[in-house]
Amino acid sequence: MTSPQPPKPRPGDSDRAAPEGGVPRHVAIIMDGNNRWAKARGLSGVRGHRAGVEAVRAVIRRAAERDIETLTLFAFSSENWKRPKAEVSALMELFLMALKREVRKLHDNGIRLSIIGDREAFSSSIQRHIARAEALTADNQGLHLVIAANYGGRWDIAGAARRLAERVAAGELSPAAIDEPALDREVCLAGDAPVDLCIRTSGEQRISNFLLWQMAYAELHFTPLLWPDFDAEAFDLALADFQRRKRRFGMTDEQVEAQDA
């Protein structure tokens, strides 16, 4: 497996979470329900995935408008290869089409694009277009859009552990130096803030091996809306829900109130 390439760090304190009542710095979304949306309408699963692209566009626009720093979308998990071959093939075609047609629009709007996950399973054409998209948008200072493709949280952590072990074996690092910050620097999205808010559509209430390390203290928002029906208004409702949460991070209410004061 190829090692994930951590995106270029943004300015600022990457381990600082969003304050209570504020806008989340990092929003992650598990986009679920395309197939069920299509089935309810007597359509093919591919039509559902195509409809989901419109929801992606709407959420990216609203995230940029709300000054969110990082938006991470779970597009294709490492487990999704188990799906029917025709559906996987259609998803790969959609992915390649998006890389060809959408990246220039992202660039024109100052959005930086990163793809996280194991790229070796993708076609050489998809890999080339990923590299071109990341290079084109690398210096943009607006929203950091992250697409998780052939990604798994356990894969991410295992890769980080392996790289640290290789450094120990090479005599570059002491085992005693391996701590949470050391591992944090090796996982995907090392330069970004931890996930403040994770949204999952379709009514399912699990995180499905997504950003396991990065979501340690994330607030979870589950909505019954299927992904193609998730729009800017639904995104705003999720943000409002987040802003009502009391984020303690292991502290008491009194400690949190004193800290805010």
C-alpha positions as a Python dict, from the first residue, in 0.01 Angstrom:
ca = {
    (1, 'M'): (0, 0, 0),
    (2, 'T'): (114, 350, -66),
    (3, 'S'): (159, 576, 231),
    (4, 'P'): (-93, 857, 266),
    (5, 'Q'): (50, 1196, 183),
    (6, 'P'): (-49, 1445, 455),
    (7, 'P'): (-182, 1766, 299),
    (8, 'K'): (23, 2081, 333),
    (9, 'P'): (-39, 2223, 683),
    (10, 'R'): (-258, 2531, 711),
    (11, 'P'): (-148, 2826, 921),
    (12, 'G'): (-258, 2811, 1281),
    (13, 'D'): (-293, 2562, 1561),
    (14, 'S'): (-398, 2234, 1399),
    (15, 'D'): (-495, 2062, 1724),
    (16, 'R'): (-727, 2338, 1843),
    (17, 'A'): (-1096, 2244, 1835),
    (18, 'A'): (-1376, 2483, 1752),
    (19, 'P'): (-1508, 2676, 2054),
    (20, 'E'): (-1851, 2601, 2195),
    (21, 'G'): (-2116, 2797, 2007),
    (22, 'G'): (-1883, 2867, 1716),
    (23, 'V'): (-1863, 2737, 1364),
    (24, 'P'): (-1686, 2399, 1341),
    (25, 'R'): (-1338, 2425, 1193),
    (26, 'H'): (-1355, 2078, 1042),
    (27, 'V'): (-1671, 1904, 923),
    (28, 'A'): (-1668, 1542, 803),
    (29, 'I'): (-1961, 1385, 621),
    (30, 'I'): (-2052, 1022, 559),
    (31, 'M'): (-2260, 1054, 244),
    (32, 'D'): (-2504, 763, 273),
    (33, 'G'): (-2828, 671, 103),
    (34, 'N'): (-2771, 711, -272),
    (35, 'N'): (-2886, 358, -348),
    (36, 'R'): (-3195, 382, -129),
    (37, 'W'): (-3284, 717, -285),
    (38, 'A'): (-3268, 562, -632),
    (39, 'K'): (-3454, 244, -533),
    (40, 'A'): (-3743, 447, -387),
    (41, 'R'): (-3779, 610, -730),
    (42, 'G'): (-3742, 295, -934),
    (43, 'L'): (-3402, 405, -1062),
    (44, 'S'): (-3067, 233, -1086),
    (45, 'G'): (-2811, 276, -810),
    (46, 'V'): (-2591, 466, -1053),
    (47, 'R'): (-2864, 731, -1091),
    (48, 'G'): (-2860, 770, -716),
    (49, 'H'): (-2486, 832, -711),
    (50, 'R'): (-2524, 1088, -991),
    (51, 'A'): (-2795, 1267, -792),
    (52, 'G'): (-2560, 1267, -495),
    (53, 'V'): (-2311, 1478, -691),
    (54, 'E'): (-2554, 1771, -676),
    (55, 'A'): (-2567, 1742, -298),
    (56, 'V'): (-2186, 1748, -290),
    (57, 'R'): (-2181, 2073, -488),
    (58, 'A'): (-2440, 2234, -258),
    (59, 'V'): (-2256, 2137, 60),
    (60, 'I'): (-1918, 2256, -70),
    (61, 'R'): (-2066, 2595, -157),
    (62, 'R'): (-2231, 2632, 184),
    (63, 'A'): (-1920, 2520, 373),
    (64, 'A'): (-1718, 2785, 191),
    (65, 'E'): (-1984, 3047, 268),
    (66, 'R'): (-1975, 2953, 638),
    (67, 'D'): (-1594, 2990, 653),
    (68, 'I'): (-1538, 2629, 751),
    (69, 'E'): (-1169, 2545, 721),
    (70, 'T'): (-1186, 2177, 623),
    (71, 'L'): (-1465, 1969, 474),
    (72, 'T'): (-1394, 1596, 445),
    (73, 'L'): (-1632, 1381, 241),
    (74, 'F'): (-1635, 1001, 262),
    (75, 'A'): (-1675, 912, -104),
    (76, 'F'): (-1556, 551, -119),
    (77, 'S'): (-1447, 330, 168),
    (78, 'S'): (-1196, 48, 151),
    (79, 'E'): (-1494, -185, 216),
    (80, 'N'): (-1692, -55, -83),
    (81, 'W'): (-1497, -275, -323),
    (82, 'K'): (-1729, -553, -203),
    (83, 'R'): (-2023, -392, -383),
    (84, 'P'): (-2148, -525, -720),
    (85, 'K'): (-1885, -482, -992),
    (86, 'A'): (-2115, -273, -1210),
    (87, 'E'): (-2173, -26, -926),
    (88, 'V'): (-1803, -3, -843),
    (89, 'S'): (-1721, 56, -1208),
    (90, 'A'): (-1983, 332, -1228),
    (91, 'L'): (-1846, 493, -912),
    (92, 'M'): (-1495, 496, -1060),
    (93, 'E'): (-1631, 658, -1377),
    (94, 'L'): (-1805, 925, -1168),
    (95, 'F'): (-1488, 986, -970),
    (96, 'L'): (-1283, 1032, -1286),
    (97, 'M'): (-1548, 1257, -1440),
    (98, 'A'): (-1552, 1477, -1129),
    (99, 'L'): (-1173, 1504, -1135),
    (100, 'K'): (-1189, 1614, -1499),
    (101, 'R'): (-1485, 1854, -1479),
    (102, 'E'): (-1504, 1994, -1127),
    (103, 'V'): (-1145, 2070, -1029),
    (104, 'R'): (-1114, 2386, -1239),
    (105, 'K'): (-1428, 2524, -1068),
    (106, 'L'): (-1279, 2445, -727),
    (107, 'H'): (-956, 2617, -823),
    (108, 'D'): (-1137, 2926, -952),
    (109, 'N'): (-1308, 2954, -614),
    (110, 'G'): (-986, 2925, -415),
    (111, 'I'): (-1061, 2576, -283),
    (112, 'R'): (-774, 2338, -209),
    (113, 'L'): (-838, 1973, -289),
    (114, 'S'): (-678, 1670, -124),
    (115, 'I'): (-753, 1303, -175),
    (116, 'I'): (-680, 1066, 114),
    (117, 'G'): (-675, 688, 95),
    (118, 'D'): (-482, 408, -70),
    (119, 'R'): (-449, 512, -435),
    (120, 'E'): (-285, 197, -571),
    (121, 'A'): (-618, 25, -636),
    (122, 'F'): (-728, 305, -871),
    (123, 'S'): (-658, 311, -1242),
    (124, 'S'): (-350, 495, -1365),
    (125, 'S'): (-579, 756, -1522),
    (126, 'I'): (-751, 831, -1189),
    (127, 'Q'): (-415, 848, -1013),
    (128, 'R'): (-283, 1096, -1271),
    (129, 'H'): (-587, 1318, -1240),
    (130, 'I'): (-566, 1311, -859),
    (131, 'A'): (-205, 1429, -876),
    (132, 'R'): (-293, 1704, -1124),
    (133, 'A'): (-590, 1824, -917),
    (134, 'E'): (-386, 1843, -598),
    (135, 'A'): (-100, 2022, -773),
    (136, 'L'): (-334, 2275, -937),
    (137, 'T'): (-507, 2370, -611),
    (138, 'A'): (-213, 2327, -372),
    (139, 'D'): (-161, 2698, -302),
    (140, 'N'): (-527, 2794, -263),
    (141, 'Q'): (-614, 2951, 72),
    (142, 'G'): (-989, 2894, 90),
    (143, 'L'): (-1182, 2588, 201),
    (144, 'H'): (-975, 2270, 223),
    (145, 'L'): (-1188, 2005, 53),
    (146, 'V'): (-1080, 1649, 133),
    (147, 'I'): (-1218, 1347, -51),
    (148, 'A'): (-1168, 1015, 127),
    (149, 'A'): (-1148, 752, -147),
    (150, 'N'): (-1048, 390, -83),
    (151, 'Y'): (-999, 510, 271),
    (152, 'G'): (-1037, 330, 603),
    (153, 'G'): (-963, 459, 950),
    (154, 'R'): (-785, 140, 1054),
    (155, 'W'): (-573, 152, 735),
    (156, 'D'): (-481, 510, 823),
    (157, 'I'): (-372, 429, 1180),
    (158, 'A'): (-191, 109, 1075),
    (159, 'G'): (4, 302, 814),
    (160, 'A'): (103, 567, 1067),
    (161, 'A'): (218, 297, 1311),
    (162, 'R'): (418, 126, 1038),
    (163, 'R'): (601, 445, 944),
    (164, 'L'): (692, 510, 1307),
    (165, 'A'): (814, 149, 1340),
    (166, 'E'): (1030, 193, 1030),
    (167, 'R'): (1191, 500, 1185),
    (168, 'V'): (1260, 307, 1505),
    (169, 'A'): (1413, 19, 1306),
    (170, 'A'): (1633, 268, 1122),
    (171, 'G'): (1756, 416, 1449),
    (172, 'E'): (1594, 752, 1378),
    (173, 'L'): (1343, 739, 1660),
    (174, 'S'): (1332, 600, 2012),
    (175, 'P'): (1029, 384, 2105),
    (176, 'A'): (988, 609, 2409),
    (177, 'A'): (932, 903, 2172),
    (178, 'I'): (619, 745, 2024),
    (179, 'D'): (325, 922, 2182),
    (180, 'E'): (-8, 1065, 2068),
    (181, 'P'): (144, 1375, 1901),
    (182, 'A'): (394, 1155, 1716),
    (183, 'L'): (119, 934, 1578),
    (184, 'D'): (-99, 1235, 1505),
    (185, 'R'): (173, 1372, 1277),
    (186, 'E'): (166, 1052, 1071),
    (187, 'V'): (-206, 1003, 1004),
    (188, 'C'): (-392, 1159, 714),
    (189, 'L'): (-489, 1525, 762),
    (190, 'A'): (-206, 1583, 1007),
    (191, 'G'): (-197, 1951, 916),
    (192, 'D'): (-568, 2014, 970),
    (193, 'A'): (-778, 2069, 1280),
    (194, 'P'): (-937, 1757, 1430),
    (195, 'V'): (-1292, 1686, 1318),
    (196, 'D'): (-1538, 1897, 1518),
    (197, 'L'): (-1858, 1770, 1356),
    (198, 'C'): (-1935, 1445, 1176),
    (199, 'I'): (-2260, 1427, 980),
    (200, 'R'): (-2410, 1102, 856),
    (201, 'T'): (-2713, 1090, 630),
    (202, 'S'): (-2975, 817, 569),
    (203, 'G'): (-3059, 748, 934),
    (204, 'E'): (-2770, 511, 1000),
    (205, 'Q'): (-2592, 576, 1330),
    (206, 'R'): (-2235, 452, 1298),
    (207, 'I'): (-1906, 593, 1173),
    (208, 'S'): (-1810, 300, 949),
    (209, 'N'): (-1431, 308, 991),
    (210, 'F'): (-1411, 677, 895),
    (211, 'L'): (-1139, 904, 1040),
    (212, 'L'): (-1119, 702, 1361),
    (213, 'W'): (-821, 894, 1496),
    (214, 'Q'): (-930, 1237, 1375),
    (215, 'M'): (-1284, 1207, 1518),
    (216, 'A'): (-1187, 1125, 1875),
    (217, 'Y'): (-1384, 1421, 2013),
    (218, 'A'): (-1617, 1497, 1723),
    (219, 'E'): (-1981, 1579, 1777),
    (220, 'L'): (-2204, 1340, 1580),
    (221, 'H'): (-2510, 1452, 1385),
    (222, 'F'): (-2735, 1186, 1231),
    (223, 'T'): (-3011, 1282, 988),
    (224, 'P'): (-3275, 1061, 823),
    (225, 'L'): (-3229, 1247, 494),
    (226, 'L'): (-3082, 1039, 215),
    (227, 'W'): (-2770, 1196, 70),
    (228, 'P'): (-2923, 1328, -258),
    (229, 'D'): (-3182, 1513, -44),
    (230, 'F'): (-2920, 1671, 182),
    (231, 'D'): (-2891, 2035, 80),
    (232, 'A'): (-2754, 2366, 208),
    (233, 'E'): (-3046, 2408, 447),
    (234, 'A'): (-2987, 2064, 598),
    (235, 'F'): (-2620, 2150, 635),
    (236, 'D'): (-2715, 2469, 820),
    (237, 'L'): (-2937, 2267, 1055),
    (238, 'A'): (-2643, 2038, 1134),
    (239, 'L'): (-2424, 2341, 1209),
    (240, 'A'): (-2694, 2485, 1435),
    (241, 'D'): (-2715, 2153, 1618),
    (242, 'F'): (-2339, 2161, 1668),
    (243, 'Q'): (-2352, 2513, 1807),
    (244, 'R'): (-2598, 2401, 2074),
    (245, 'R'): (-2367, 2126, 2201),
    (246, 'K'): (-2161, 2170, 2518),
    (247, 'R'): (-1810, 2048, 2443),
    (248, 'R'): (-1643, 1937, 2767),
    (249, 'F'): (-1338, 1739, 2648),
    (250, 'G'): (-1332, 1555, 2982),
    (251, 'M'): (-1387, 1866, 3195),
    (252, 'T'): (-1681, 1957, 3416),
    (253, 'D'): (-1937, 2221, 3319),
    (254, 'E'): (-1782, 2458, 3571),
    (255, 'Q'): (-1436, 2415, 3423),
    (256, 'V'): (-1565, 2474, 3072),
    (257, 'E'): (-1750, 2788, 3180),
    (258, 'A'): (-1439, 2919, 3358),
    (259, 'Q'): (-1228, 2848, 3052),
    (260, 'D'): (-1473, 3029, 2823),
    (261, 'A'): (-1481, 3325, 3060),
}
